[in-house]
Amino acid sequence: MSAYGVRGWVKVQPHSSDAQVLLAAKTWWLKAPVPPGSTGVLPSAFAAQVLACRPQGATVVAELSVVPDRDRAEAMKGHTVWVPRADFPAADDDEYYWVDLIGCQLFGELDGQPALIGEVIDVVDNGAHALLRVARATAGADGALVPMQNEKGRAIEVLVPFVAAHVHTVDIASRRLDSNWPAEF
């Protein structure tokens, strides 16, 4: 978020190609940026009523109840905007909100059989399509995921293209994605 204009409006870069969620929401939750080098308690979010809102190119500009002037808008620089998932419009068939993919288990193939690759921890856009950022994991004896680590103790991650050619089944309710991606990649 940054300042827009001289009357205290703010400008937001949506994390979606469809800004309808921001445009339709009557309340935005704002979260302050985490200062570099800080540890401990994360900043809490606070509500802001959206008084006016419109698209502005690839961004959204808005007048908020908690931002009365340009100085306060400048002070909001770096804040992130959060909208409750319940405010999102229903996704079309074969379309998914990235937030719904995070936390899903991704299965690939190993010797022609389904095999766990890991858990989706993020979704990123590489310009051509979305990529699933997957933390490699194995299933423990109790069924819980056990993260895989490299020799330095860091989580092992893999990027998997989120395209129909690789991810053929998405079951959000079961938190499972099935793909033809090699499990040992």
Backbone as ProteinMPNN parsed JSONL, in Angstrom:
{"seq_chain_A": "MSAYGVRGWVKVQPHSSDAQVLLAAKTWWLKAPVPPGSTGVLPSAFAAQVLACRPQGATVVAELSVVPDRDRAEAMKGHTVWVPRADFPAADDDEYYWVDLIGCQLFGELDGQPALIGEVIDVVDNGAHALLRVARATAGADGALVPMQNEKGRAIEVLVPFVAAHVHTVDIASRRLDSNWPAEF", "coords_chain_A": {"N_chain_A": [[0.849, -1.162, 0.0], [0.435, 2.24, -0.737], [0.606, 5.865, -0.83], [-1.828, 7.785, -2.645], [-2.493, 10.384, -4.746], [-3.556, 13.673, -3.45], [-5.45, 13.802, -1.481], [-5.534, 11.876, 0.488], [-6.05, 9.279, -0.356], [-5.321, 5.792, -0.917], [-3.117, 3.495, -2.604], [-3.204, 0.222, -3.881], [-1.618, -2.798, -4.726], [-3.051, -5.491, -6.129], [-2.883, -9.025, -5.291], [-3.762, -10.671, -7.264], [-5.122, -11.402, -10.469], [-7.62, -10.534, -10.749], [-9.279, -7.977, -9.417], [-11.699, -7.824, -8.164], [-12.471, -8.721, -5.612], [-11.281, -6.917, -3.8], [-12.518, -4.577, -4.69], [-15.195, -5.062, -4.129], [-15.362, -5.497, -1.393], [-16.408, -4.145, 1.712], [-15.066, -3.67, 3.978], [-11.67, -3.53, 4.766], [-8.922, -5.31, 6.059], [-6.079, -4.174, 7.574], [-2.601, -4.616, 7.74], [0.365, -3.893, 9.378], [3.719, -3.515, 8.087], [6.358, -5.85, 8.826], [9.033, -4.844, 10.739], [12.427, -4.778, 9.537], [14.665, -7.25, 10.715], [13.291, -7.648, 13.082], [11.945, -9.689, 15.673], [9.724, -12.012, 17.228], [6.543, -10.926, 18.304], [4.125, -10.689, 15.785], [2.781, -7.977, 13.81], [-0.54, -6.859, 14.499], [-3.691, -6.985, 12.758], [-5.932, -4.38, 11.668], [-9.221, -3.046, 11.295], [-10.536, -1.286, 8.478], [-12.853, 0.853, 7.115], [-14.086, 0.904, 3.815], [-14.541, 3.684, 2.026], [-14.67, 4.649, -0.568], [-13.804, 3.249, -3.744], [-11.865, 2.186, -6.54], [-10.77, 0.778, -9.697], [-7.455, 1.383, -10.902], [-5.639, 1.338, -13.463], [-3.433, -1.344, -13.213], [-3.711, -1.414, -10.533], [-5.517, -0.793, -7.439], [-7.291, 1.912, -6.164], [-8.208, 3.637, -3.199], [-10.385, 5.219, -0.796], [-10.147, 5.377, 2.594], [-11.58, 4.882, 5.859], [-9.812, 5.205, 7.981], [-7.815, 6.799, 7.096], [-7.364, 9.928, 6.899], [-5.969, 11.967, 5.515], [-3.294, 13.037, 3.262], [-0.815, 12.812, 4.616], [-1.276, 10.779, 6.508], [-1.851, 8.73, 4.724], [0.656, 8.421, 3.542], [1.984, 7.429, 5.762], [0.934, 4.895, 5.85], [2.299, 3.37, 4.094], [3.503, 0.32, 2.833], [1.837, -1.291, 4.348], [-0.216, -4.209, 4.318], [-3.132, -5.463, 2.671], [-5.94, -7.218, 3.725], [-8.599, -9.423, 3.118], [-11.532, -11.057, 4.185], [-11.902, -14.553, 3.485], [-14.501, -15.372, 3.014], [-15.601, -13.259, 1.648], [-14.817, -13.556, -0.948], [-15.705, -14.012, -4.375], [-17.415, -16.875, -5.806], [-15.342, -19.326, -7.286], [-14.843, -20.141, -10.732], [-15.451, -23.258, -12.546], [-12.633, -25.376, -12.686], [-10.982, -23.301, -11.902], [-9.067, -21.791, -9.345], [-8.579, -20.318, -6.168], [-5.488, -19.119, -5.107], [-4.912, -19.093, -2.394], [-6.44, -21.187, -1.471], [-5.072, -23.391, -2.375], [-2.774, -23.522, -0.915], [-1.368, -25.447, 1.612], [-2.398, -27.803, 0.724], [-1.786, -31.27, -0.011], [0.55, -32.479, -2.292], [0.629, -34.931, -4.706], [2.643, -37.024, -6.686], [4.175, -39.036, -9.182], [5.731, -42.203, -8.792], [7.473, -44.747, -10.048], [5.216, -45.267, -11.616], [3.156, -45.193, -9.782], [1.002, -43.435, -7.432], [2.62, -41.035, -5.365], [3.606, -39.293, -2.464], [4.67, -35.983, -2.721], [4.887, -33.575, -1.272], [3.91, -30.703, 0.686], [1.993, -27.926, -0.376], [3.27, -24.76, -0.041], [3.253, -22.239, -0.985], [2.151, -20.212, -3.734], [3.275, -19.048, -6.761], [3.659, -16.634, -9.387], [5.023, -17.029, -12.515], [4.852, -15.54, -14.752], [4.159, -16.883, -17.137], [2.566, -18.907, -16.144], [1.128, -20.241, -13.106], [3.141, -21.357, -10.35], [3.526, -24.033, -8.138], [4.855, -23.9, -4.983], [6.448, -26.22, -3.237], [6.959, -27.838, -0.189], [9.04, -30.422, 0.359], [8.15, -33.604, 1.667], [7.6, -36.485, 3.756], [5.346, -39.117, 4.65], [4.606, -39.641, 8.0], [4.509, -42.258, 10.531], [2.119, -41.86, 11.883], [0.638, -40.639, 9.979], [1.003, -37.947, 9.758], [2.715, -35.214, 8.156], [6.187, -35.272, 7.527], [8.676, -33.054, 7.317], [11.178, -32.83, 4.761], [14.686, -32.394, 4.85], [17.727, -30.754, 3.826], [21.298, -31.432, 3.902], [22.189, -29.293, 5.425], [20.159, -28.747, 7.106], [18.052, -27.308, 6.122], [14.8, -26.749, 4.736], [13.692, -28.775, 2.061], [12.678, -27.839, -1.105], [10.483, -27.801, -3.95], [9.547, -26.661, -7.177], [6.552, -26.788, -8.923], [4.889, -26.733, -11.963], [1.694, -25.28, -12.133], [-0.312, -26.37, -14.049], [-2.628, -27.886, -16.326], [-1.404, -29.931, -17.758], [0.333, -31.084, -15.965], [-0.719, -31.05, -13.289], [-3.399, -32.831, -12.653], [-5.654, -33.398, -11.106], [-7.569, -31.706, -8.772], [-8.52, -31.476, -5.541], [-9.956, -29.674, -3.433], [-11.512, -29.89, -1.108], [-10.563, -32.25, 0.077], [-8.003, -31.493, 0.391], [-5.993, -32.177, -1.467], [-3.832, -32.64, -4.226], [-3.316, -34.106, -7.331], [-0.809, -35.247, -9.517], [1.293, -35.716, -12.455], [3.86, -35.311, -11.926], [7.261, -36.136, -11.338], [7.909, -37.86, -8.384], [10.375, -38.052, -7.215], [11.84, -35.885, -8.091]], "CA_chain_A": [[0.0, 0.0, 0.0], [1.153, 3.509, -0.761], [-0.279, 7.017, -0.968], [-2.29, 8.1, -3.996], [-3.095, 11.706, -4.809], [-3.316, 14.618, -2.358], [-6.587, 13.805, -0.557], [-5.483, 10.791, 1.459], [-6.37, 7.971, -0.908], [-4.208, 4.843, -0.939], [-3.01, 2.645, -3.792], [-2.903, -1.157, -3.51], [-1.341, -3.725, -5.824], [-3.676, -6.776, -5.787], [-2.146, -10.269, -5.528], [-4.671, -11.436, -8.1], [-5.402, -10.716, -11.727], [-8.998, -10.056, -10.633], [-9.345, -7.133, -8.223], [-13.095, -7.718, -7.744], [-12.595, -8.931, -4.161], [-10.982, -5.637, -3.145], [-13.512, -3.59, -5.09], [-16.499, -5.387, -3.546], [-15.314, -5.547, 0.071], [-16.737, -2.894, 2.405], [-14.074, -3.541, 5.056], [-10.359, -4.114, 4.538], [-8.09, -5.477, 7.248], [-4.753, -3.669, 7.256], [-1.547, -5.146, 8.606], [1.608, -3.129, 9.248], [4.87, -4.332, 7.693], [7.244, -6.296, 9.899], [10.316, -4.138, 10.615], [13.572, -5.668, 9.289], [15.421, -7.688, 11.882], [12.475, -7.829, 14.284], [11.503, -11.044, 15.993], [8.688, -11.998, 18.257], [5.137, -10.749, 17.978], [3.812, -10.097, 14.494], [1.819, -6.893, 13.955], [-1.928, -7.281, 14.35], [-4.442, -6.293, 11.72], [-7.031, -3.554, 12.154], [-10.241, -2.855, 10.262], [-10.713, 0.025, 7.847], [-14.028, 0.898, 6.241], [-13.8, 1.404, 2.478], [-15.505, 4.732, 1.71], [-14.746, 4.676, -2.032], [-12.783, 2.364, -4.283], [-11.975, 2.011, -7.984], [-9.534, 0.308, -10.334], [-6.579, 2.408, -11.475], [-4.665, 0.52, -14.18], [-3.278, -2.662, -12.595], [-3.849, -1.258, -9.086], [-6.801, -0.346, -6.903], [-7.149, 3.078, -5.295], [-9.338, 3.671, -2.275], [-10.489, 6.155, 0.319], [-10.413, 4.56, 3.776], [-12.023, 5.614, 7.055], [-8.701, 5.44, 8.911], [-6.8, 7.6, 6.413], [-8.032, 11.206, 6.64], [-5.223, 12.927, 4.701], [-2.108, 12.552, 2.549], [0.229, 12.428, 5.571], [-1.63, 9.457, 7.058], [-1.696, 7.791, 3.611], [2.101, 8.16, 3.453], [2.352, 6.594, 6.913], [0.415, 3.543, 5.63], [3.144, 2.696, 3.098], [3.975, -1.006, 3.202], [0.78, -2.104, 4.954], [-0.873, -5.144, 3.418], [-4.592, -5.477, 2.766], [-6.495, -8.563, 3.875], [-10.051, -9.497, 2.979], [-11.958, -12.402, 4.592], [-12.143, -15.527, 2.403], [-15.948, -15.412, 2.785], [-15.951, -12.177, 0.725], [-14.395, -13.882, -2.306], [-16.752, -14.616, -5.206], [-17.185, -18.29, -6.111], [-14.444, -19.553, -8.421], [-15.401, -20.934, -11.822], [-14.91, -24.611, -12.673], [-11.221, -25.429, -13.072], [-10.265, -22.129, -11.416], [-8.842, -21.941, -7.911], [-7.858, -19.246, -5.481], [-4.206, -19.616, -4.642], [-4.964, -19.302, -0.949], [-7.042, -22.499, -1.238], [-4.101, -24.423, -2.727], [-1.754, -23.578, 0.137], [-1.708, -26.446, 2.623], [-2.779, -29.066, 0.078], [-0.712, -32.223, -0.252], [0.758, -32.752, -3.708], [1.075, -36.282, -5.019], [3.191, -37.201, -8.02], [4.314, -40.44, -9.569], [6.977, -42.921, -8.545], [7.303, -46.063, -10.666], [3.848, -45.383, -12.106], [2.21, -45.195, -8.665], [0.945, -42.147, -6.72], [3.566, -40.903, -4.26], [3.606, -37.971, -1.856], [5.796, -35.082, -2.973], [4.97, -32.696, -0.12], [2.809, -29.785, 0.958], [2.071, -26.634, -1.047], [3.479, -23.701, 0.95], [3.049, -20.952, -1.64], [1.903, -20.25, -5.172], [3.901, -17.866, -7.344], [3.397, -16.437, -10.808], [6.276, -16.831, -13.249], [4.536, -14.795, -15.954], [3.474, -17.769, -18.078], [1.584, -19.686, -15.387], [1.407, -20.332, -11.673], [4.013, -22.43, -9.877], [3.313, -24.467, -6.759], [6.088, -24.036, -4.184], [6.114, -27.395, -2.43], [7.942, -28.297, 0.796], [9.116, -31.879, 0.268], [7.808, -34.26, 2.925], [7.197, -37.888, 3.747], [4.268, -39.378, 5.607], [5.052, -40.321, 9.197], [3.732, -43.436, 10.94], [0.786, -41.425, 12.299], [0.009, -39.966, 8.846], [1.426, -36.538, 9.721], [3.822, -34.954, 7.254], [7.513, -35.066, 8.103], [9.431, -32.267, 6.331], [12.498, -33.297, 4.354], [15.684, -31.334, 4.966], [19.017, -31.047, 3.217], [22.375, -31.681, 4.869], [22.361, -28.11, 6.257], [18.973, -28.594, 7.947], [17.069, -26.441, 5.477], [13.699, -27.445, 4.066], [13.853, -29.026, 0.628], [11.5, -27.365, -1.829], [10.43, -28.035, -5.388], [8.541, -25.878, -7.878], [5.795, -27.61, -9.861], [3.973, -25.898, -12.742], [0.282, -25.529, -11.877], [-0.964, -26.417, -15.353], [-3.355, -29.148, -16.508], [-0.496, -30.95, -18.274], [1.024, -31.723, -14.846], [-1.632, -31.245, -12.151], [-4.617, -33.254, -13.331], [-6.795, -33.485, -10.205], [-7.533, -30.781, -7.636], [-9.612, -31.754, -4.606], [-9.764, -28.709, -2.348], [-12.165, -30.404, 0.109], [-9.67, -33.257, 0.677], [-6.681, -30.866, 0.481], [-5.125, -33.07, -2.235], [-3.578, -32.376, -5.636], [-2.654, -35.243, -7.973], [-0.067, -34.81, -10.692], [2.2, -36.686, -13.069], [5.213, -34.823, -11.635], [8.043, -37.192, -10.699], [8.01, -37.677, -6.926], [11.803, -37.994, -6.842], [12.454, -34.793, -8.844]], "C_chain_A": [[0.896, 1.226, 0.0], [0.141, 4.637, -0.948], [-0.637, 7.229, -2.433], [-2.976, 9.462, -3.962], [-2.814, 12.558, -3.582], [-4.416, 14.602, -1.303], [-6.616, 12.626, 0.403], [-5.928, 9.441, 0.944], [-5.117, 7.099, -0.871], [-4.275, 4.015, -2.218], [-2.544, 1.269, -3.337], [-2.64, -1.972, -4.767], [-1.953, -5.072, -5.457], [-2.756, -7.957, -6.078], [-3.02, -11.211, -6.339], [-4.858, -10.664, -9.391], [-6.806, -10.13, -11.72], [-9.13, -9.288, -9.327], [-10.761, -7.016, -7.674], [-13.272, -7.878, -6.239], [-12.35, -7.619, -3.426], [-12.055, -4.599, -3.464], [-14.857, -3.819, -4.413], [-16.514, -5.318, -2.021], [-15.597, -4.176, 0.677], [-15.774, -2.614, 3.558], [-12.793, -4.226, 4.609], [-9.677, -4.242, 5.887], [-6.682, -5.102, 6.844], [-3.745, -4.193, 8.267], [-0.261, -4.391, 8.321], [2.743, -4.052, 8.809], [5.706, -4.714, 8.91], [8.571, -5.582, 9.719], [11.464, -5.118, 10.393], [14.306, -5.994, 10.587], [14.602, -7.899, 13.132], [12.095, -9.289, 14.447], [10.402, -10.934, 17.033], [7.306, -11.799, 17.686], [4.971, -10.085, 16.61], [2.792, -8.987, 14.685], [0.394, -7.418, 13.762], [-2.599, -6.453, 13.267], [-5.536, -5.452, 12.357], [-7.957, -3.259, 10.983], [-10.26, -1.419, 9.76], [-11.933, -0.064, 6.938], [-13.627, 1.518, 4.907], [-14.899, 2.407, 2.123], [-15.725, 4.853, 0.207], [-13.585, 3.845, -2.561], [-12.986, 2.242, -5.788], [-10.671, 1.436, -8.535], [-8.756, 1.491, -10.907], [-5.446, 1.66, -12.172], [-4.628, -0.871, -13.555], [-3.434, -2.604, -11.074], [-5.287, -0.915, -8.729], [-6.502, 0.856, -6.023], [-8.4, 3.183, -4.439], [-9.21, 4.798, -1.269], [-10.924, 5.324, 1.516], [-10.763, 5.424, 4.982], [-10.869, 5.984, 7.978], [-7.588, 6.305, 8.303], [-7.42, 8.934, 6.014], [-7.296, 12.159, 5.699], [-3.983, 12.28, 4.079], [-1.015, 12.091, 3.509], [-0.042, 11.035, 6.144], [-1.51, 8.386, 5.969], [-0.226, 7.429, 3.428], [2.555, 7.236, 4.581], [1.886, 5.144, 6.75], [1.256, 2.751, 4.63], [3.644, 1.356, 3.636], [2.944, -1.877, 3.897], [0.21, -3.055, 3.894], [-2.368, -5.136, 3.695], [-5.059, -6.924, 2.791], [-8.014, -8.457, 3.785], [-10.466, -10.899, 3.386], [-12.27, -13.297, 3.392], [-13.628, -15.586, 2.051], [-16.4, -14.318, 1.809], [-15.552, -12.473, -0.72], [-15.585, -14.399, -3.102], [-16.403, -16.076, -5.491], [-16.281, -18.399, -7.337], [-15.168, -20.388, -9.478], [-14.819, -22.34, -11.794], [-13.487, -24.531, -13.215], [-10.467, -24.136, -12.797], [-10.185, -22.231, -9.9], [-8.183, -20.686, -7.362], [-6.58, -19.848, -4.927], [-4.226, -19.906, -3.156], [-5.556, -20.674, -0.613], [-6.076, -23.641, -1.557], [-3.033, -24.59, -1.652], [-2.233, -24.518, 1.238], [-2.164, -27.761, 2.028], [-1.551, -29.962, -0.05], [-0.654, -32.502, -1.745], [1.304, -34.157, -3.864], [1.558, -36.308, -6.458], [3.249, -38.678, -8.324], [5.7, -40.956, -9.249], [6.754, -44.344, -9.027], [5.858, -46.309, -11.074], [2.775, -45.386, -11.036], [2.165, -43.812, -8.017], [1.906, -42.141, -5.528], [3.551, -39.459, -3.766], [4.866, -37.209, -2.234], [5.976, -34.169, -1.763], [3.74, -31.824, -0.005], [3.042, -28.449, 0.259], [2.189, -25.547, 0.025], [3.294, -22.315, 0.353], [2.721, -21.209, -3.097], [2.463, -18.937, -5.72], [3.603, -17.817, -8.836], [4.72, -16.204, -11.505], [6.055, -16.075, -14.559], [3.776, -15.626, -16.966], [2.345, -18.538, -17.399], [1.976, -19.688, -13.912], [2.349, -21.504, -11.394], [3.654, -22.752, -8.438], [4.673, -24.577, -6.095], [5.783, -25.086, -3.125], [7.271, -27.726, -1.49], [7.923, -29.814, 0.754], [8.859, -32.485, 1.645], [7.535, -35.737, 2.685], [6.078, -38.039, 4.763], [4.842, -40.157, 6.784], [4.141, -41.502, 9.531], [2.305, -43.057, 11.327], [0.036, -40.696, 11.185], [0.379, -38.503, 8.732], [2.61, -36.383, 8.771], [5.109, -34.691, 8.025], [8.337, -34.32, 7.051], [10.787, -32.878, 6.029], [13.46, -32.119, 4.415], [16.961, -31.752, 4.263], [20.066, -31.226, 4.313], [22.65, -30.495, 5.787], [21.135, -27.841, 7.137], [17.911, -27.668, 7.374], [16.006, -27.283, 4.778], [14.012, -27.604, 2.578], [12.55, -28.63, -0.054], [11.623, -27.707, -3.3], [9.334, -27.152, -5.959], [7.882, -26.763, -8.928], [4.84, -26.698, -10.624], [2.518, -26.279, -12.453], [-0.473, -25.37, -13.19], [-1.582, -27.802, -15.514], [-2.463, -30.271, -17.036], [0.231, -31.69, -17.147], [0.112, -31.999, -13.662], [-3.003, -31.551, -12.739], [-5.839, -33.334, -12.423], [-6.579, -32.553, -9.022], [-8.761, -31.063, -6.783], [-9.399, -30.875, -3.372], [-10.343, -29.243, -1.044], [-11.278, -31.416, 0.824], [-8.25, -32.739, 0.848], [-5.627, -31.701, -0.254], [-5.067, -32.631, -3.699], [-2.848, -33.596, -6.201], [-2.022, -34.771, -9.27], [0.715, -35.969, -11.287], [3.651, -36.295, -12.816], [6.01, -35.93, -10.943], [8.266, -36.911, -9.209], [9.453, -37.547, -6.458], [12.543, -36.888, -7.556], [13.299, -33.932, -7.954]], "O_chain_A": [[1.951, 1.258, 0.633], [-1.039, 4.388, -1.194], [0.134, 6.902, -3.335], [-3.939, 9.657, -3.22], [-1.951, 12.225, -2.77], [-4.318, 15.329, -0.315], [-7.627, 12.401, 1.068], [-6.164, 8.533, 1.741], [-3.997, 7.604, -0.803], [-5.333, 3.855, -2.827], [-1.626, 1.144, -2.526], [-3.36, -1.847, -5.758], [-1.441, -5.746, -4.563], [-1.943, -7.902, -7.001], [-3.011, -12.421, -6.114], [-4.769, -9.436, -9.416], [-7.148, -9.322, -12.584], [-9.096, -9.882, -8.249], [-11.007, -6.185, -6.799], [-14.14, -7.233, -5.651], [-13.116, -7.248, -2.536], [-12.451, -3.827, -2.59], [-15.584, -2.861, -4.151], [-17.568, -5.103, -1.422], [-15.081, -3.164, 0.202], [-15.674, -1.489, 4.048], [-12.819, -5.36, 4.133], [-9.835, -3.385, 6.756], [-6.143, -5.647, 5.881], [-3.993, -4.214, 9.473], [0.154, -4.262, 7.169], [2.73, -5.242, 9.125], [5.75, -3.984, 9.9], [9.187, -5.692, 8.658], [11.477, -6.189, 11.0], [14.533, -5.128, 11.432], [15.152, -8.293, 14.161], [11.945, -10.023, 13.469], [10.193, -9.88, 17.634], [6.937, -12.432, 16.697], [5.589, -9.061, 16.318], [2.005, -9.04, 15.63], [0.161, -8.317, 12.955], [-2.137, -5.369, 12.91], [-6.014, -5.764, 13.448], [-7.53, -3.226, 9.829], [-10.031, -0.471, 10.513], [-12.025, -0.954, 6.093], [-12.921, 2.526, 4.866], [-16.055, 2.024, 1.94], [-16.839, 5.128, -0.24], [-12.533, 3.743, -1.931], [-14.119, 2.199, -6.268], [-9.609, 1.583, -7.93], [-9.346, 2.479, -11.344], [-4.415, 1.377, -11.561], [-5.669, -1.506, -13.385], [-3.305, -3.625, -10.399], [-6.148, -0.768, -9.595], [-5.565, 0.827, -5.226], [-9.504, 2.864, -4.882], [-8.119, 5.262, -0.938], [-11.95, 4.645, 1.465], [-10.297, 6.557, 5.104], [-10.949, 6.987, 8.688], [-6.548, 6.515, 8.927], [-7.948, 9.063, 4.909], [-7.913, 13.065, 5.138], [-3.673, 11.119, 4.347], [-0.354, 11.085, 3.25], [0.869, 10.213, 6.246], [-1.112, 7.257, 6.257], [0.105, 6.268, 3.188], [3.406, 6.369, 4.38], [2.389, 4.256, 7.438], [0.957, 1.59, 4.35], [4.146, 1.274, 4.757], [3.149, -3.084, 4.027], [0.17, -2.721, 2.71], [-2.809, -4.84, 4.805], [-4.629, -7.746, 1.982], [-8.622, -7.523, 4.307], [-9.817, -11.862, 2.975], [-12.84, -12.839, 2.402], [-13.974, -15.827, 0.894], [-17.467, -14.436, 1.206], [-15.912, -11.718, -1.623], [-16.4, -15.149, -2.566], [-15.237, -16.466, -5.426], [-16.438, -17.654, -8.305], [-16.001, -21.234, -9.152], [-13.826, -22.597, -11.114], [-13.185, -23.719, -14.089], [-9.419, -23.896, -13.396], [-11.119, -22.699, -9.249], [-7.337, -20.075, -8.015], [-6.583, -20.939, -4.356], [-3.614, -20.875, -2.707], [-5.214, -21.26, 0.414], [-6.252, -24.751, -1.053], [-2.458, -25.667, -1.498], [-3.354, -24.4, 1.731], [-2.306, -28.746, 2.753], [-0.425, -29.481, -0.18], [-1.68, -32.733, -2.385], [2.301, -34.53, -3.246], [0.957, -35.692, -7.338], [2.472, -39.47, -7.793], [6.701, -40.258, -9.408], [5.929, -45.068, -8.468], [5.333, -47.41, -10.906], [1.597, -45.563, -11.347], [3.16, -43.087, -8.037], [1.993, -43.116, -4.781], [3.491, -38.522, -4.561], [5.981, -37.711, -2.09], [7.095, -34.002, -1.278], [2.672, -32.151, -0.522], [4.146, -27.905, 0.295], [1.322, -25.423, 0.891], [3.19, -21.328, 1.082], [2.983, -22.289, -3.626], [2.163, -17.858, -5.208], [3.328, -18.841, -9.461], [5.465, -15.294, -11.142], [6.965, -15.98, -15.383], [2.841, -15.129, -17.594], [1.301, -18.789, -18.001], [3.036, -19.187, -13.538], [2.35, -22.505, -12.11], [3.496, -21.851, -7.614], [5.553, -25.276, -6.598], [4.964, -24.867, -2.232], [8.413, -27.876, -1.924], [6.908, -30.432, 1.076], [9.296, -31.946, 2.662], [7.276, -36.17, 1.562], [5.892, -37.185, 5.631], [5.48, -41.194, 6.604], [3.119, -41.709, 8.877], [1.38, -43.844, 11.124], [-1.066, -40.192, 11.403], [0.098, -37.875, 7.711], [3.408, -37.305, 8.604], [5.119, -33.987, 9.034], [8.663, -34.887, 6.008], [11.466, -33.383, 6.924], [13.102, -30.991, 4.078], [17.247, -32.94, 4.117], [19.752, -31.178, 5.502], [23.282, -30.666, 6.829], [21.079, -26.827, 7.833], [16.973, -27.288, 8.075], [16.279, -28.382, 4.295], [14.526, -26.692, 1.931], [11.464, -29.032, 0.364], [12.723, -27.879, -3.826], [8.314, -26.919, -5.311], [8.564, -27.409, -9.724], [4.062, -25.967, -10.01], [2.152, -27.453, -12.52], [-1.173, -24.382, -13.414], [-1.119, -28.771, -14.913], [-2.74, -31.444, -16.785], [0.698, -32.811, -17.352], [0.169, -33.085, -13.086], [-3.684, -30.665, -13.255], [-6.964, -33.337, -12.922], [-5.545, -32.601, -8.357], [-9.895, -30.91, -7.237], [-8.754, -31.277, -2.404], [-9.739, -29.072, 0.015], [-11.243, -31.439, 2.055], [-7.388, -33.439, 1.38], [-4.523, -31.911, 0.248], [-6.079, -32.302, -4.318], [-1.872, -34.063, -5.615], [-2.615, -33.999, -10.024], [0.791, -37.054, -10.71], [4.566, -36.866, -13.409], [5.486, -36.596, -10.05], [8.755, -35.845, -8.835], [9.708, -36.979, -5.396], [13.771, -36.933, -7.632], [13.895, -32.961, -8.42]]}, "name": "protein", "num_of_chains": 1, "seq": "MSAYGVRGWVKVQPHSSDAQVLLAAKTWWLKAPVPPGSTGVLPSAFAAQVLACRPQGATVVAELSVVPDRDRAEAMKGHTVWVPRADFPAADDDEYYWVDLIGCQLFGELDGQPALIGEVIDVVDNGAHALLRVARATAGADGALVPMQNEKGRAIEVLVPFVAAHVHTVDIASRRLDSNWPAEF"}
